[in-house]
Amino acid sequence: MFPAKRLRTCMAETGLVHVMAAHSPLSAVLAEEAGFDGLWASGFELSALYGLPDMSLISMTQHLDMLRAIAGRTRLPIVADIDTGYGNAINVIHAIGEYERAGASAVVIEDKTFPKVTSLVADGRQELLRIEEFQGKTEAAVTARRDPDFLIIARTEALIAGLGEAEALRRAQAYVEAGADMILIHSKKKDTSEIESFSRAWTGSVPLVIVPNAYPDLDAKRVKALGNIRMMIYGNYGIRAAATCMQETFRRIIVDGGVQNVHKDILPVDEIFRLQKIHEVRAAEARFLR
């Protein structure tokens, strides 16, 4: 079964899939070993990896290179974060073909203007497209896909932009009419009220996706009780966890004047060898290097 079909089947069978953000093949391998259902090829995490803000500074080529590398090291379905689709509807048509060929099982396109500003930054510029223009981008994405199981997920930033629930619902319904398979509703409110209210009010024919970064108390049990959310994306936890550990380890090495203390608190090199599958290389050496 192809990954896109597996993603749809998993949602149907379990009712809720858990998708972890990845920014490298190593983070993807760790997410798969942990038991996640899918991967989020995160633009935010890749931007952070380059030390850049998430403001459309990373190119499609850079993002595709990351996605291809990840797809080569995991069997998990990959949901690609393609921001605003790299331009207008014509750019979206091109992007969908590239992302399908690179190994994605789904894309998320948001209804912001290009260049975007990351959603959760305080007082960020949050400008949305006209509904009709984003409908065109959504329809273009649906038309361009080759695999009918490939998911087109339309993301509305109406709550992020402070336009309210009524506008978010209006936009979401318009995007469904344009062919979106799922709606990602995003909020930066610190509690769960906006997301829960939107979910209860949503009567559309497609399920919802959420990214519980700002409101981490909304766990799987509560999400399932809402009834129409089928995907939870953990949007920036990989890069935050990596940065946390590196920051603390590097600080300790400077304070201690060496690695004599930290070495026992981090993964041994043998575990890195395992993740690199060095045993497969050694087996190939024994077989083929004559």
Buried (B, 14 or more C-beta within 10 A) or exposed (E): EEBBBBBBEBBEEEBBBBBBBBBBBBBBBBBBEEEBBBBBBBBBBBBBBEEEBBBBEBEBEBBBEBBBBBBEBBEBBBBBBBBBBBEBBEBBBBBBEBBBEBBBBBBBBBBBBBEBBBBBEEEBEBEBBEBEBBBBBBBBBBEBBEEEBBBBBBBBBBBBBEBEBEBBBBBBBBBBEBBBBBBBBBBBEEEBEBBBBBBEEBEBEBBBBBBBBBBEEBEEEBBEEBEBBBBBBBBBBBBBEBEEEEEEBEEBBEEEEEEEEBEEEEEEEEEEEEBEEEEEEEEEEEEEEE
